[in-house]
Every structure is written in C-alpha cells, then in structure tokens.
Amino acid sequence: MKAKASLIAQKLLNLYRQEHVIFGGWAAVNEVFVNEATPEVITELRELPTGKLLAKHIENLRSGKTPMNSIERDLLPYGGMMAETIATIPLTTEEWAELEQGIHNFTPDENGLNEIQQLNVIKKFGDQWLVAIRAAISAKPELLEKWSVIAKTYRAYYLWKVASDMINQPLTERARAQLQADMPEYETYLPMFGEAGVELLEKLRSFITTMKSDKEENISD
C-alpha cells in the first residue's frame, strides 16, 4: 500500500509542478488532487520536496477555502516566482498583433508548434513561453481557450519525445517508478498520435510489467 501511495503522491506532485502545460490548468489538476489524495497519499506527499505545499492546497480545496479552478498565491509552485516574473513583462502593440495572429493560425501538429515557437513574442519569454503567454492573455477567454490547445499539443509532443527516448535505452528502477507515476499523462496524450501513439503506449506498459517481473524473480532467488 505504501508503494502505491508513494507513486500516486509523486504523480500528483508532477501535476502540481507542470500545471502550466496541462490542458485545463488548475481546474483539471485540482479535480485529480481531490479524487486521488487519500490519507496515505497525503502522508507520502509531506515527505517530498514541496509536497507540504501541495498537501495544504488539497486541504484548502476540500474545505472549500480555495475554488476548484484556483490556488492560493502562497501555495503556487516555485513560490509563484515564475508567474510573478513573467506577468510583469508587458507586450507592445506589435507583439499583441503577432501573438493574436499566431494563435488564430495555429494548427495542432508539429509544424504548428514550430511556427508558434518562431514568433518573436514567444522567443521573448524563452523556456517560460507557455506560462508567460497564458498569463498575458488571462483576461481574453477566446484566446485563452485556443492557447489551451497549443499547450496540450506541446505537452503531447514533449511526452512523445520522452517516451521514444525511454524505449531506446535501459530503464532503471528509478526510471520505471517515474514512468508509473507519469502513466496517466502518457495515456492521455499518446493516443493523439493514432496507431503509432497507442503502440508506443503499449511498449511503455510492457516496460513496467517486464521490470516488475524481473524484480520479483530477483527477490525469489
């Protein structure tokens, strides 16, 4: 039971840290937090780095103190520093025009991602571009909805690359545990790639099963 709780705790912590690139944002991940954080999981969370913050956030959600589509500023990942920094960077009229056109013209594929990331207004924010732009357009629901599609597409291709690299190298026990924790995301995003994505997902599942069998054999020996 402890091992399973530990895996779920790590999965929830990953969602907490990656909320800015998850389709649906806090509204989506908060639902997962509330549904899956059993008392055993909360105990495991409190032992992980930044896990106490997430445990407190889950407590606030369950008590109704924090709405299901939000989080208290003091409990934001990374101390909220990333969001505060990027939110203070203003966009010029030209940058707004470039951004809006880029968002409206976006196609949910690899070419679409390449094109959006080549925009000057995107390059301005470096590696923080996803969360930076979402903060900039937070008061524009139409753009925000389309931006969620961009974030979802980016996450899908990111996980595709990670999964592809993973099956081409030996998996350590630690990597297997991380893979187990991340499986819900792989199961969400990899099917977007059709038959190839489903095939890759099955390989990941096979990796987990194989390493479990090897571990059981070693214990019996």
N, C-alpha and C positions, 0 to 999 in steps of 0.2 A: 504493500500500500504506500509506503514511504517513497519508493522509487517512482511510482506512478504520480504521486503528488508533486514530487520534485520536477518531473518532466512537464507537468501542467504549469507549475509555477514559472519555469523557465520560458515556456511558450507565452504566458501572459506578460512576462517582463519584456519579451521580444516585441509583442504587440504594443506595449506601452512606449517603448523606445522608438518604434517605427510608425507610430500613428500617422505621422505627416505624409506617408506614402501609401497608406491603406485606403482603399475606396470606402467612402462613408465617414472617414475621420473618427472623432470621439464617439459619435452616435453608434457606429458599428462596433468599435472595440469595447466600449463600455458594456454593451449587452453581453459580450463574451466574458468580460470580467465578472459580472454579476452571476451569470449562469454557471461558471466553472470554478469559481474560487470557494472551494469547500474549506472548512476549518483546517484540515490537514494542509491544503494548498497555501492558505494564509500563513501558517506556521513556517512552511518552506520559504515563502516569499520574504519573510522577515529576516532570513539568514542570507539573502542575496544582496549584492550591491544595488542600492536604490530601491530595493524591494519593499522597504518600510514605507516609502512614499506611495508606492502602488497599493499596498495594503490599506493605508489610510484613505486613499482615493476610493477604493472599493467600499470601505466602511461608509464614506460620505454618500456614495451612490445608493447604497442600501437603506440608509436612514432618510433619504430624500433631501439631504442638505445640498447635494450637487445634482443638477438636472442630468438626465441621461445623455444629453448631447454636449456636455461640457466637462470642465475640470477646473479646480481652484488654481489660481496662478501660482501659489506657493508649492503646488504639487506637480507642476509641469516637469517633464523630463529635462535633464540637464539644467535644472534650476530655472528653466524658462529663458535662459540667456540667449539661446539661438533665436527664438521667436522675437524677443525684445530687440535684438540687434538688427534683424532683417526688416522688422516692421517700421523702423525709423528711417529707412532709406527711401526717399521719395522717387517717384517716376516722373520724367519730363513728359510734355505733351507728345513728343515724337515717340518716346518709349511706350506710352499708352497705346498709340495708334499701331505700332509694330506688334505689341502684345495682343491686342484685340484681334487683329487680322490673323496672327499666327494661331490663336486659339480657335477662331472660327474655321480656319482652313485645315485644321489638324485631322489626320486620318489615323485610326488606331492600328498602326503597323510599324515596322522597323523604320521605314522611310519617313513616316510621320514624326517619329521620335527624333530622328536625326535632324529633320528640318526645324523642329521646335527648339532643339538644343543649339542650333546655329544662330538663333536670333541674338542680336546684341543685348537686348534687355534681359535675356536668360543668362547669357555669359556673365553679365554684371554681378550675379549672385554666386557664381562658382558652384561648388558642390551642394549648396543650400538652395538651389533654384526652385525645387518643388515646394518646399515650405514657405520660401520667400514670396513667390508669386501668389500662393494661396492666401497669405496674409494680406498682400496688396489688393486682392480682388474680393476680400471677405464681405464687402458691402454690395457686391454685384452678383446676385443669385444666379443670373443666367450664365455669366462667365464661370462662376464657381462650380456649377453643375458640369459644364464642359471640361473644366480643369480636373474634376474628379476622374473623368475618362482618361485624361492624359496621365494622371498619377497611377491609375490602375494599369494602363498599358506599360508604363515604365516599370512598375513592380513585376509584371508578368515577364518581361524580357530579362529583367535582372535575375529573377528566380530561375528562368530557363538557362541562363549562362552558369549560374552557381550549380544547378543540378547537372548540367552537361559536364562541367569540370569535375564534379564529385564522382561520377561513374567512371571516369578515366584515371582514377588514382586510388590507391588502397585507402580504405576507410578505417580510421582509428576508433576505439571505443568511445572516445570523447566526441568525435565527429558523428558517430551513429546516434548518440544521445541528443546532439543538437539537431540532427535530421529528424528524429522522432518528435522533438518539440516543435519543429517548423512544418511538419507534415500538413497541418490544416491549411497553411498558406499554399503549399505546393498543390494540394488537392483542389484549391480554389482557382489558382491561376494557370497551371499547366494544361488543363483541358481546353483553354482558349486557343491552343496550338493544334487542335484537332487530333487526328490519329497519332501524330508524332508526339504530341504532348501526353496523351494517355499512355503511350508506350514508355516514355521516359518516366512517368509516374510509377508505372509497374516495376521498372528497374530499381527505383528508389525503395519501394516497398520490399522488393526482393533482397536488397542490401541489408535492410533492417532484420528481416527474417533469417538470412544467412548468418549474420553476426550473432544473433540470439542463439542459433543452433550451435555455432562454434563455441560460444561461451558456456553453454550447458554441457557440451562434450568435455571441455577442459575441466569443469567442476567435477564431473563424474569420474574423470581419470584420476 
